[in-house]
């Protein structure tokens, strides 16, 4: 694996005022990719919408508290997990189309992530490999029978074989590169991370273990899912996520033939970004031994992070479902409203607590969090670093105007109560884990951003994700750490409307161009 390929890609896709204002990308609306993958020849299986939501509070789950007892793993519980992770929670009509907004945030509502399920026999659902169609909220069965053994072999993970189900997240680069160019490749991991942050709290409230596996044999996972030719667009496996209480016996392993199902083209044509694909494939792993070696090298070098268990603030309210349905990207912050110190402390503590992963022990990871504080009760405005001991003041000047500029001159960056730059020092990470480690840190930033937003909404505030001028952020904070993603948190100056479960009485439909009608 060549770490230089990933490093070069990162440097070439940095934003600067010059690159943004002189190199605007022209989008072709007539060639916009479809928002969901379609298997036109497969009969969808509608998922139930009448699950029981656990009463366990979202903030308690984010704080790491254990649910009283595990819920049964059946088709209703699976439907709940899929909806809260990647389902459609609200729609909004625009002059040219109606957009189906989903449970986890996505820049530009482009939704580049596809979700697959590999499961044993569950009450209400036979063993098989399934694809989630989020707009119809239905499953397409791609393979019959238990494929967890084959997935376990590809991931060099006994946990995958023993868990009752695994989610597999893939990314379709064309959905984001259509708008953002090669930099859109980064968005795959940000979006996968926010989906995983939702999945983590959804499973936590159900009392189920979850692990994020980023080491696997790429070609084998792609073969299992039926990716690649003759599929008419690029789709990349990003993470394998075993979920649920472990059984006594592992799933049987078996060789799987190539599966080919007709897939609707995303658009008239895909315009590839060779640099992005080169950066991705430079990190591919060829066999189980390579997976184990990569995992060991990266785990040994992961630094310790802030891992204290936070107390749950008194202002926290809402189950996991209620909080996820409240969450929506805040469009305006109230400049006259401070947020309480509890929100900052709780939010950053849970953001710095990544879920269980195959690449690091608990309490270890690669992201660090730089904070521009504007309006937090009891905290002086200025620049900070979040550490295990809390906020560490940095000797640099920053104010609302400067923060907004760092966030690609987007006003939300400066009108927030505080804005967090999820960052990482790339060179030691790439030295330890090669090009594939670049995927890990981008994913970790997405998870942290998702958890911070969930914490904010659980405490009655709002939040949104932003992009940034890479090197200006690093220079402003006086650090070698490079920004991966930005989250702005504050009090909305309007009353947002919550989302809802799918309405089977009024199913969402799309026209031939993939637009909701």
N, C-alpha and C positions, 0 to 999 in steps of 0.2 A: 504494500500500500504506500502511496506517495503522499506524505503530508504536505509537500510543496504544492500539489495540485489544489488541495483544499485552501491552503493559505493564499495562493494566488487568486483563486476564485473569490475569496472573501475580500481581498484588497481591490480587485477589479469591480466589485459590485457595491463598493462604498458610495454613499451619498455625500455630496458636497454642494454648497450653493451654486457652484459653476455647473456641476453635472446635472443638477435638477433643472436649472433654468435654461440651460443651453441644449440639453439633450432630451427634450420631452418625447416620450414614446407615442406614436400614433396608433390608436386602437381602431380596429375595423369592427364596428358594431355588427355588421352582417356576418362576421366570422367568429362571433362570441361563442365560447364553449358552453355546452349544456351543463346545467348545475348538478345533474345526477346521472350516474351510469345506468344504462338501460339494457335489459336482455329481452328483446321483443318477442322471442319465441318461447320464453319460459312463463309458466303460469305463476303469478305471485300468490303467496300465502299471507293473508292479512294478519297483522299482529293484534292481540287484544289491547284494549285501552282501559280496562276496568281493574287494574292492579290496586292493591292497598299500599298506601305510602306509609313507611315507618314514621313514628312520631319523634324519633330521635332528631335533635336539632342539627341544622347544618353547621353552625359554629362549633358545636361539640365535636362533630366529625372532623372538621378542619383542625381542631385542637389536638386530635389524636386520641380522643376518648373512644373506648370500645362499645359497640352496640351490645345490648343485653344478651342476645342470642342470635345465631344465624337464621335468616329466613330460608325457607325451602327454595331450591333452585328449580324453577319450572318455567313454562313459556310466558306466564304473566310477569314473573320476576325478570326474565330476560327482556321482555318488551319494555319494562320500566327502565332497565339499564340502558337500552338502546335509545329510548326516547330522551332520557335526561342527558345522554352523552352527545347524540347527533341528530335528534329528531327535530321536526319543524314545530316551533312554539308560537309563532305569530306570522302574519302576512301583512304586507303594506303595498298599496296600489300606487303606482307611478304612471305618468302619461304613456310610457312606452311598454310597461309590463307590470306585473305584480310579483314582488319578491317574497320568497319563503325564507324567513329568518329562522335560524336554528338555535339549538340550546347553547352551543358554544360559539364564541365570537370568531369572525373571519373577516379580514380586511377586504373591503369592497364587496362583501357578501358573495365571494366567488366560490367558496367551499371546495377546496381541492382534495379533501380527504374522503376516501371510500372506506366503509367498514364491513368486514366479513366476520362470520361466526363459525368456528369449528367446535362442535359439541357432541357429547355422548347422547344417548337416549334421555330426553327430559320429559317429564309429564307434560303432554300437549305438543311435543315436537320430537320427531324421530332424529336419530343421530345423522349427522351430515355436515356438509360445508354449505353455508348460506351467505348471500349478499344482501345487505340492507338497502332497500329503496326508501329513502327518508321522506320523500314527498308523498308517496302513497302509504307510507308506514307499513311496509310489507317486506317479506323475505323471498328471495329467489333461491331455490335449492340448486346448487352447482354440482354437488357430488352426493351420492347416497352412502350411508354407512359412516362408521367412526374413522375420522382422519387424524385424530389427535396424536396417534403414534407417529405418523409421518411428519406432522408439524413439530413434534417433540424432537425427532431426529434432526430436523433442519435447524432447530434452535439449540441443540445440545442441552436440553432442559428437561429433567424428569418432572418438574412442576407442571409443564405443559401437558404431559401425558396423564398426570393424576388429577388435574383440575377438571371439573365437569364441562367447562367451556373455555375457549380462548377467543378473544377478539383479535383480529389482524387488521391493522391500519395501513392503508396504502395512500400514496400521493400521486395526483395527476398534475405534472408540472404545467401543462399547457393552460390549465384553468387560471393560474396566477401569472405565468409569463406573458399571456395574452395582454395583460394590463401593465405589469411591472417589469417586463423584460427578464434578463437573467437573474436579477435580484429576487424575482418571484419564487425561485427555488427555496430561498430561506423560509418563505411563508408556509411551505409544506409542513415544516417542523413546528412552527408557531401554532398553526391550526391543529395539528395532531396533539400538541401539548395542551391546548385549552380543552380539547375533547377529553384527554386523559385526566385533566384536573376534575372535570365533571364526573367522569367514570369513577374516579377514586372516592369522591364523597358519596356517590350513589351506592357503590359497593360497601363503603364503610358503614352507612346507615343500615344496610341489610346484614351486616355482620360477616361479610365475605372478604377473604384475603384477595389481594390483587398485586401483581408484579408487572413491571414494565421491562420487557426484554428487547434490547436493541442489537444484541449479537445473534446472528443467524446466518445460515448459508443462503444468500440472496437468490441464487438460481433455483434452489429447491423450493423456497417459499413461493416464488413466482410460478413455478411449475404446478404446485399444489393449487394455487388460485386461478390458474389458467390465464396468466398475464403474458404479454408478448404476442408475436404473430400467431394467428391472424388478427388480433385485436388492433383496431385502426388508430391507436394512439398510445403514447408512452404512459405506463403506470408502474410505480416503484413501491415495493414493500418497505415500510418504515418501522413498524413495531409489532411485536407479538405480545399479547396481554393475557396470561392465564388468570382466570377469575373463579372464585368459589372454593368451598371446603374440599380438601383433597379426599379422594376415594382410597379404598384399601388396595386397589389394583390399578396398575397403569394400563392405559389404552394399548391395544395390540398395534404393532407396527406392520405395515404392508406397503408394497410397491404400488404406486398409483400411476395409471396410464394418463397420458395427456388428455385434458378435458378441453373441448372447444365448443363454446356457445356463441351464437351470433350476438354482436354488441353494436348498438347504434353509434355511428360516428359522432364525436363531440361537436364537430363543426365542419365547415367546408374543407378545411385543411389545418393541420397542426404545423406551426412554424417552430422548429426545434431551436433550443438554446444549447449548442454543443459544449460550452464551458460548464454549464450547470450539470449536464449529464456526465461530463468527464470528472467533475468533482465528486459526483455521487458514486460512480462506478470505480473510482480510485479506492473507495473504501469497501468494496465488495469482499466477502469472505468465501473461500472456495470449498471448505469442508469443516467437519466438526472439530478437528484438531485446531484449525485456524480460529474458529470461534472461541474455543477454550483458551487458547493462548492470548488472543486479543482481550478477552474479558479479564484474564488474570493481570495482564500488564496495566490495563486502565484502572482496575480496582486498587492496585497497589499504590497508585499515584494520586488517587482522589483526595483532596484536602478536606479537613474537617470543616463543617459549617455550623452556624447557629442551630442548635437542636433542642433547646429548652422547650418543654411542654407549656404552652401558654394557658393562662386562665381564660375562661369564656366571659367576655364583658356582659354586664347586666343589660346593655342595650341590644344584645343579639336576639333575633326573633326569626322563626320560620323553620319549617322542615327543609330537607334538601330540595324536594320538588318545588316548594314555595319560593325558595331563594333562586333556584335556577330559572323559574318562570318570571321572577322579578328582574333578573339580569338582562340587560340590553345595553348596548354601547351608549353611554351618556353623550348627548350632543351639546349641552351647555351646562357649565358649572356656575353656581352662585358666588360671585366675587366677594360678597359681603358675609359669607358664612364660613366660619372656622369649623373644622372637624375635631372631635375629641382626641386626646393623646392615645386613648385606648385603641382607637381605630388604626392609627399608625403602628403602634406596637404589636397589636394582634395580627394585623394584616401582613406585616413584614416577617413576623415570626412564622406564620403558617406558609408564606411564600418561600421561605428558606428551608422548609421541611419537605423535600421531595418524597414521592412515594417509594416503596420498595422497588429496587432495580436490580438488574443482573450485573451492573458495572460498578457498584459501590456499596459499602456497608451503610447501615442506617446512620444518618447524621453526617454523611460525606457527600460531596458533589463538587461541581465546577463553577457554578454561578455565584457571583457576588452582586450586591444590590447597592447602587449609588442613588442618593435621594436628594431632590431639590424640594425643600420645605418652604411653603408659601403662607399657609394659614392653618396651623395646628395649635390648638390650645396648649399653652405651657411650653412650646418649643420655639426658639428663636428662628426666624426665617434664615435660610442659608443652605449650604451644601453639607451633606453627611454621607457616611458609609454605615451600612447596617452590619453589626457584628454580633457575636454570641452574647456580648454584654449590653447590647442595645445600640443606640445611635452614637457614632463617633463623629464629632465636628471636624470638617475639613477646612483648611485655611485658604479658601477660595471664595471669591465674590460671585453670587448668583442671585438673580431676582426674577420676577415673573417674565419680564421682557426677554431676558437671556434664555430662560428655560423654553419659552415658546419658540425662540429662534432655533435652539438645539433640536427641537421636535419638528424639524422641517418647516419652520415658521408657521406651525399650526397653533392657533390661539388656545386650544384646549390644553396644550402642554403648560401654558403659563397661568391659565385661569383656574387650574386645579388647586386643591388644598396642599397636595404634595404629588410629585411626579417621580417615579422610580425607574432608573435605567438598569435593567437586568443585564449584567455584564460578565465577562470572563477573560482571563489572560490566556490567549490562544496558544502561544508557542509551547509551553510545557504540556498542555493538553494534547496537542498534535504530536509532540515527541513521544508521549506515552501511548497514544492510541491510534496514531496515523490518521489518514483522511477520514476514516469512519467516526473518529471522535468528534469531528466537526458536526456530524448529525446529532451526536449526543448532547452537545452543549446548546445547540439551537433548540432541540426538543426540551431540554431542561428549562430554558428561558421561557418557552411557551407554557410549560406546566406552572412555573412560578407566577407568570402573568395571570393565568387562569385562576390560580388559588387566591391571589391578591384581589382580583375582581370579586370572586365569590365571597371572600371575607368582608369586603366593603359593602356588598349588597346585603349580606347577613346582618350587618350593623346599621342598615338604613341609609347608607350613602350610595354613591354611584362610581362608575369608572369606565375607562375606555383604553384601548391599545393604540399606540402611535408608532410611527417610524421616526427617523432621526438622521442628523449629519454625523456620521460615524466618528471621524477624527476630531471634530470640534467637541464632541462630548468627552472624549478621552483627554483632550488638552484642557478643557475647562475644569474637570475634576482632578487633574494632575495625577493620572494613573496609567499604568500599562494595560489595565483591563479595558476590553473593547465592548461597546454596547451591542447587545443581541436583540433586545426588544425593550419597549417602553410602555409603562402603565401609568396613566394619570388618574388620580383618585380625588373625589370631592363631593360636595353636596349639589345635586341637580337643582337648577332654578325652575323646574317644572315638575309636574307629577306624572311619571311614566306609567304606562298601562302594562300590566303583567300579561304574559302569554298564557297559553292553555294547552291541555292535552289535545291530541287529534280528535276531530269531530267526525265520527263515522257516518253521521247523517248528512254531512256536507263534505265529501272527500275533495281534496285538492286535485286539480287536473292541469295538465300542461298541453300546449298546442304542439304542432310538429316542430317548432323551433325551440322547444324546451321552456317556453315562457308560461307562467301560471295564468290561467284565465278564470 
